[in-house]
């Protein structure tokens, strides 16, 4: 059902960046609350997209991508908060935020494409 792995590739690389960010926040900034939130949501994006790739129906596929999209929106929020609160450098945060927004656009487009196919 899932022929294009651009979302899978991008979300896996993004998850690796999130893991490194989590480690940085814990070790360098001694921040535990937001770091737990962002690692959960940021790694869930790719996990749900990967699950969607094995969906048993169009509906299952779309539902998993919608969960990925919700997790992307949450991750976007945490990244913006980390930038505004100066827990992370603006350049690094904006780079991660751009990746997040790119994944978000891909996730918005994918279910529309599937819905339009017969």
C-alpha positions as CSV (number, residue, x, y, z in Angstrom):
1,X,0.0,0.0,0.0
2,X,2.9,2.4,0.8
3,X,5.1,2.8,-2.3
4,X,7.0,5.9,-1.4
5,X,9.4,5.8,1.6
6,X,10.3,9.5,1.6
7,X,8.2,9.9,4.8
8,X,9.8,6.8,6.4
9,X,13.3,7.9,5.5
10,X,12.8,11.5,6.6
11,X,10.9,10.6,9.8
12,X,13.6,8.1,10.8
13,X,16.4,10.6,10.4
14,X,14.3,13.2,12.3
15,X,13.8,10.7,15.1
16,X,17.6,10.2,15.4
17,X,17.9,14.0,15.7
18,X,15.2,14.0,18.4
19,X,17.1,11.2,20.3
20,X,20.3,13.4,20.2
21,X,18.3,16.4,21.3
22,X,16.8,14.4,24.2
23,X,20.3,13.4,25.3
24,X,21.5,17.0,25.1
25,X,18.6,18.3,27.1
26,X,19.1,15.6,29.8
27,X,22.8,15.8,30.0
28,X,23.7,19.4,29.4
29,X,20.6,21.3,30.4
30,X,19.3,19.0,33.1
31,X,15.8,19.3,31.6
32,X,13.6,16.3,32.0
33,X,10.0,17.2,31.5
34,X,10.0,18.7,28.0
35,X,12.7,16.2,26.9
36,X,10.4,13.3,27.8
37,X,7.6,14.9,25.9
38,X,9.6,15.6,22.7
39,X,11.2,12.2,22.6
40,X,7.8,10.6,22.8
41,X,6.2,12.7,20.1
42,X,9.2,13.1,17.9
43,X,9.9,9.4,17.6
44,X,6.3,8.4,17.4
45,X,6.0,10.2,14.0
46,X,8.1,7.7,12.2
47,X,6.9,4.7,14.2
48,X,3.3,5.4,13.2
49,X,4.3,6.1,9.6
50,X,6.1,2.8,9.5
51,X,3.1,1.1,10.9
52,X,1.0,2.7,8.2
53,X,3.2,1.1,5.6
54,X,1.8,-2.2,6.8
55,X,-1.8,-1.1,7.0
56,X,-4.4,-3.7,6.1
57,X,-6.6,-1.3,4.4
58,X,-6.7,2.3,3.1
59,X,-8.6,3.3,6.2
60,X,-5.9,1.7,8.5
61,X,-3.2,3.4,6.5
62,X,-4.9,6.8,6.7
63,X,-5.6,6.4,10.4
64,X,-1.9,5.7,11.2
65,X,-0.8,8.7,9.1
66,X,-3.3,10.9,10.9
67,X,-1.7,9.8,14.2
68,X,1.7,10.7,12.8
69,X,0.4,14.1,11.8
70,X,-0.9,14.7,15.3
71,X,2.5,13.7,16.8
72,X,4.2,16.1,14.3
73,X,2.0,19.0,15.5
74,X,3.0,18.2,19.1
75,X,6.7,18.0,18.3
76,X,6.4,21.3,16.4
77,X,5.0,22.8,19.6
78,X,7.8,21.5,21.8
79,X,10.5,22.6,19.4
80,X,9.0,26.1,19.3
81,X,9.0,26.2,23.1
82,X,12.6,25.0,23.3
83,X,13.6,27.7,21.0
84,X,11.7,30.5,22.7
85,X,12.8,29.4,26.2
86,X,16.4,29.3,24.8
87,X,17.0,25.7,25.9
88,X,18.4,25.1,22.4
89,X,20.2,27.4,20.0
90,X,17.9,29.2,17.6
91,X,19.8,27.9,14.5
92,X,19.7,24.3,15.6
93,X,16.1,24.5,16.7
94,X,14.9,26.1,13.5
95,X,16.7,23.4,11.5
96,X,14.8,20.8,13.4
97,X,11.6,22.7,13.1
98,X,12.1,23.0,9.3
99,X,12.5,19.2,9.1
100,X,9.4,18.8,11.3
101,X,7.4,21.1,9.1
102,X,8.6,19.3,5.9
103,X,7.4,15.9,7.4
104,X,4.1,17.6,8.3
105,X,3.5,18.7,4.7
106,X,4.3,15.2,3.5
107,X,1.9,13.7,6.0
108,X,-0.9,16.1,5.0
109,X,-0.4,15.2,1.3
110,X,-0.2,11.4,1.6
111,X,-3.7,10.7,2.9
112,X,-5.2,13.0,0.3
113,X,-3.3,11.0,-2.4
114,X,-4.6,7.7,-1.1
115,X,-8.2,8.9,-0.8
116,X,-8.1,10.0,-4.4
117,X,-7.0,6.6,-5.7
118,X,-9.4,3.7,-6.3
